[in-house]
């Protein structure tokens, strides 16, 4: 029995750990676009909260910096995307909101698929990247627990189930 628990323990933990399965920086003209895919499964506590109609907020954040040897690196651009996903028990649908737009999905997997990937997200406008200099970006995708209702925020303190975050730093020129 203990052997089965040890065998399933790391596998169950690995299933909820997010991973970047695709990450690509596109340089088109002078602009910079980002393509990414994040792979994760919700932890049981997070799934339970979503099933009870508690909205979850996911955030993708990118900071573009120019390397400087004589001073701290200079921030060129900062971009943020935020999604809100909520289960609607009356219709048994999931509603995903992004900006002012929202769309409903019949299943949780379809709703999560829309927030886990982004294609051609323009993070730097033309003219912001200086030629012949080294740049890098810091990417972060996470579950934003600060947007949860206050009683839940107090109750989740220190619980690993609610920690869903992936980061990547990558250079480009």
Secondary structure, DSSP 8 states (H G I E B T S, - for coil): -HHHHHHHHHHHHHHHS-EEEEEEEEEETTEEEEEEEEE----HHHHHHHHTT--EEEEEEEEEEE--SSSS-EEEEEEEEEEEEEEETTTTEEEEEETTEEEEESSHHHHHHHHSEEEEEEEE-TTSS-TTS-EEEEEEEEE-GGGS-HHHHHHTTT-GGG--EEEEEEEE-
